[in-house]
Amino acid sequence: MTPRAVTYRRLHEIDNAMGTAVTVQAMVFGNRGERSATGVAFTRDPSTGEKRYYGEFLVNAQGEDVVAGIRTPQPLTIAMKEATGGSLPAMEEVMPDAFAELVTVFDRLEAHYRDMQDIEFTVQDGRLWILQTRSGKRTTHAALKIAVDMAEEGLIDRDQAVARIDPASLDQLLHPRLDPDAPKQVIAKGLPASPGAVSGKVVFNADDAERMAASGEAVLLVRVETSPEDIHGMHAARGILTSRGGMTSHAAVVARGMGKPCVCGAGELAIDYRRARLSAGKIDVAAGEVITIDGSRGEVILGAVPTVDPKLSGDFATLMGWADERRRLRVRANADTPGDARTARRFGAEGIGLCRTEHMFFEEARILAMREMILAGDGDGRRAALAKILPMQRQDFIELFEIMGGLPVTIRLLDPPLHEFLPHEPEEIDAVARAAGVDGAALRRRAAELQEVNPMLGLRGCRLGVLFPEIYEMQARAIFEAAIAAAERSGRAVEPEVMVPLISDARELAMIKQAIDAVAKEVITESGQPLAYQVGTMIEIPRATLQAAEIAEHAEFFSFGTNDLTQMALGLSRDDCAKFLERYLQQGIFEADPFTTLDIAGVGALVEIACERGRRGRSDLKLGICGEHGGDPATIGFCERVGLDYVSCSPYRVPIARLAAAQAALAAAGTEAAPD
Amino acid sequence: MTPRAVTYRRLHEIDNAMGTAVTVQAMVFGNRGERSATGVAFTRDPSTGEKRYYGEFLVNAQGEDVVAGIRTPQPLTIAMKEATGGSLPAMEEVMPDAFAELVTVFDRLEAHYRDMQDIEFTVQDGRLWILQTRSGKRTTHAALKIAVDMAEEGLIDRDQAVARIDPASLDQLLHPRLDPDAPKQVIAKGLPASPGAVSGKVVFNADDAERMAASGEAVLLVRVETSPEDIHGMHAARGILTSRGGMTSHAAVVARGMGKPCVCGAGELAIDYRRARLSAGKIDVAAGEVITIDGSRGEVILGAVPTVDPKLSGDFATLMGWADERRRLRVRANADTPGDARTARRFGAEGIGLCRTEHMFFEEARILAMREMILAGDGDGRRAALAKILPMQRQDFIELFEIMGGLPVTIRLLDPPLHEFLPHEPEEIDAVARAAGVDGAALRRRAAELQEVNPMLGLRGCRLGVLFPEIYEMQARAIFEAAIAAAERSGRAVEPEVMVPLISDARELAMIKQAIDAVAKEVITESGQPLAYQVGTMIEIPRATLQAAEIAEHAEFFSFGTNDLTQMALGLSRDDCAKFLERYLQQGIFEADPFTTLDIAGVGALVEIACERGRRGRSDLKLGICGEHGGDPATIGFCERVGLDYVSCSPYRVPIARLAAAQAALAAAGTEAAPD
């Protein structure tokens, strides 16, 4: 390679760096003999973030030679040489003068740019030339350490340190990951649907997962795709693998919510339920054999691979502390189970923003009573069936309230369409009918009656509450009795927030709130205990955003259910859009997946209308968001701008949300944003 | 009955009439002997509207006696007596003085109230007392005649005449109805889903309907419920009867659109497809036997019942002419076929506001090519299949353009999800696979791939155009070639309006418009003919209303697709809401069925936003509505207030819309509204 070409590349880079037309510049040569050299250096270690010079150089060479890897480069410092046990002499030894000058430059550049620098240099006939400097790329670990160190060194302030970390990058710290040194045999690739790595025995159905997990086995649930009936198996499994479905499939969304590793849509896998086997090319894996999935990379790996646990102390904790001092938005978690709630608190959640109650009806002991309720012909029959569920549901809430120790807990009343609780396969229908002691034909008829063309827009949410008031009455009673019981046991007041889903009109909410208030009054009278509670609603139907002023007259809080609001505002079914979303992203019609980052121009516009009108209806209305977007940094910036009070997200995204909320507050105050 | 009680009733009525507290009033008695009497009278004939006094009276009686029907009342006038051939003497004969005084009162009251009066009177000892007067109820026929006559008599002006007629009441004039004198044996009741009465032979599937209709038979299609695959049978049948589904079911909506009588959800009927029989209690009707349905009353009647045809001339035509002079809104029709288009013109439509093109793919000759396209693996395969449909579709458009004779025609590009074009039942799948020469398994696989959880929010509308651009390219070519051909034949310019459905973002429309424009350029070059056309979009996704300014930069017109906009804005599936809509109406959560009358607070708010923002994006943007709401008088009032340019509705609702539009214009100008 000729010096001309080299120089051209340098000019090109400089040009890019300066953002102007090509400029003419003197050329220097690192290949003029033994007193010439070229190298790249970092002012700190880009892998660990430690404050020590780091880099490589080659004597009598040009920049390309370092990059090309033809000759083995030499270490920059004696310390590096010793650390790696290499035999080649360090620059510090062979060119001490140039090295000393380089060190001075390092300090000057860091002081000027207030960030770790990635520097290209050349030595020509003993004289040092700096070709380029820029902020250096680094691992998340290094980024945290550098930001905290620099703040402590006084190079930057704490706000700048907070602003420097990409919130999304924290995700790789929060989950166990594969030991990078362990060998692995990848047998299939899918989508990295929920981060973290985990090994376990393969099971092909939810019941096996639950049974084996109960006997202490680590299992991975492997399904073509999952449905709400698999929830108990997903809870029991350590990770989930599917051969079909995208990043927003049921498996992916639920796994992320549970903070469990998940690989989705691994299309190369053939899953044969009957033979209880999965095959990937020539490799066959039977039920009970061990595999590993890496949900951060979408890999399916044969056998067990050791994993490394996340560390949440040290620089991470320091920086999160600084972030917490800066943020205005509160951060809650979407948590349905005691396990979720504990994880949420460990990650610093300040409450539960969304506790879905439907999983409480799917557990084996309850699903029979639930089906009995669905098959009942009248309110009395439904009430009798619900009475069986009440004590179990009350116990669920007591546990949640105790774990949350007085922090706010928002509980959403039953939301999914009833047909989700009925079996669908003919064999299963007969089995369930036998178990429930009803006629198989009656069960089939009821299931057919409940079937819907567009369940997303059907009989669900508060519409269930309007048609079958006894369901919400039972749930309200379970919540209030649990709040009183938990307060008695802990001596700490519990103020539950009852959230009514799918409201589209103020009259709908007024009617349901009246029933909830009546139950509260009964419970207060029966128990002789005081009880404070709030009633609010999820804003997830476009009409509700327009009617927010009227609705707010009956609601103490709004929580934006941006998953469903996105589906309705964009006319886009999350379960069906995988077929065309990719094309929409490729062609730039959508800038981002609207189920990951809030569509600010559409859904965001509705949220803004609802905030403005809602506050007009009730000036102290509490506003939050509990869709998956609540854990997305870009969305959190929007939430700060429109003045929400809190965001709520998957427990594992709580730290991301805390940092993003701090950055959003800093951005609002005019402080620099994170570098990209 | 005592005079006291009578007086109480009168006071009560007077109180109602005056809207104030009960007042004290002198009592008069019609039962004081032969010189006393009581009666009710109308200043014109409430049945025909003719200007002749009409009424009944009883000598020596009180008001209740007339109403109770215990004694046979006597006619008011000699003319009435002669017309009915009765033997009892008329009041004109037995109480000539009181009658003469009554006539004077009639004229004075009509002149004062400027409307036909319904009067209660009593004669006590030869002296006339008027107990009450109010505007009289009348048939629609009478209402039209009275309004036109009074305007011509100078009692009211033409605007008042226009304002007097309830637009919805016209519906009973526009369809054939059962001869009121004919006997009928009603065997079941269902919902009055689409007005009009018709008799025909029972058929149980669409193919039989088509075959028998082709051989000149009048048939009624009887199904448990209908789906888009039944369209050809619905076109062929004279009426539709279903045992399941509500006022907004597929059968009801399509039948109204076609202007065919339809009775829906006649749940007492058991329909047995295998035995080709329907039974209602003990009555069995086999395929080929004749029944009659009355879609205005929801009746299913055994055998044929004679019907009476509507008359659209005379007072109706006069009043519609006056209405047309007053209205600002243009009225178009939703018309998919030549038959629809002809009906639309007959009823005074000023263009087609929505021509759906999907039915053009369902006809037998085309569905094979359509399925071939769906099964094709690539764009070339799809183009080859579409090339077979092109000449047929072009011919459809030529015919429509010719019928419409230069009036604007808005053609919506393909909208429904592709799975609607595939067979669903296993047997049918195999038959279709054999006919199409493809593998049954491949067809099943493709059908399974295309299946959707929420088809309303799935791969349909312009999303098909983004994924498979060749579909819209074929359709644009068919439209443009047809426009040129029709213009050549008729010598009259045709300017088609190409409507892109389900747009949610400006970039989506920009991309599709570019492809349409490219096809237009090609057609112009190939034909050497000039071609003017417009490209616009349906606004039916909530996000589109918020992005209207950006979208309008690429659209020459917006047509509000309020059916889907209602479904998405309210989160309410039209196919699924029957289960709970009734309860919502009963409990007053909804004031009206939102699929019949536009939900102004929600959907209307979005329409207003879209109008305002759309005009900001393009000041001369043409705005219309083409959902079923376009024919609803209350909605038309809203359309006038927000300044739409046109409404488009079912052909049979065009006169209703014309009158409602005139009343809306009068209301906007401050003229009195119609009495209720």
Interface residues (C-beta under 8 A of the other chain):
Chain A: E452 V453 N454 P455 M456 L457 G458 L459 R463 V466 L467 L502 S504 D505 R507 E508 M511 E540 I541 P542 R543 L546 Q547 D564 Q567 M568 A569 L570 G571 L572 S573 D575 D576 C577 K579 F580 R583 Y584 Q587 G588 I589 F590 D599 A601 G602 V603 A605 L606
Chain B: E452 V453 N454 P455 M456 L457 G458 L459 R463 V466 L467 L502 S504 D505 R507 E508 M511 E540 I541 P542 R543 L546 Q547 D564 Q567 M568 A569 L570 G571 L572 S573 D575 D576 C577 K579 F580 R583 Y584 Q587 G588 I589 F590 D599 A601 G602 V603 A605 L606
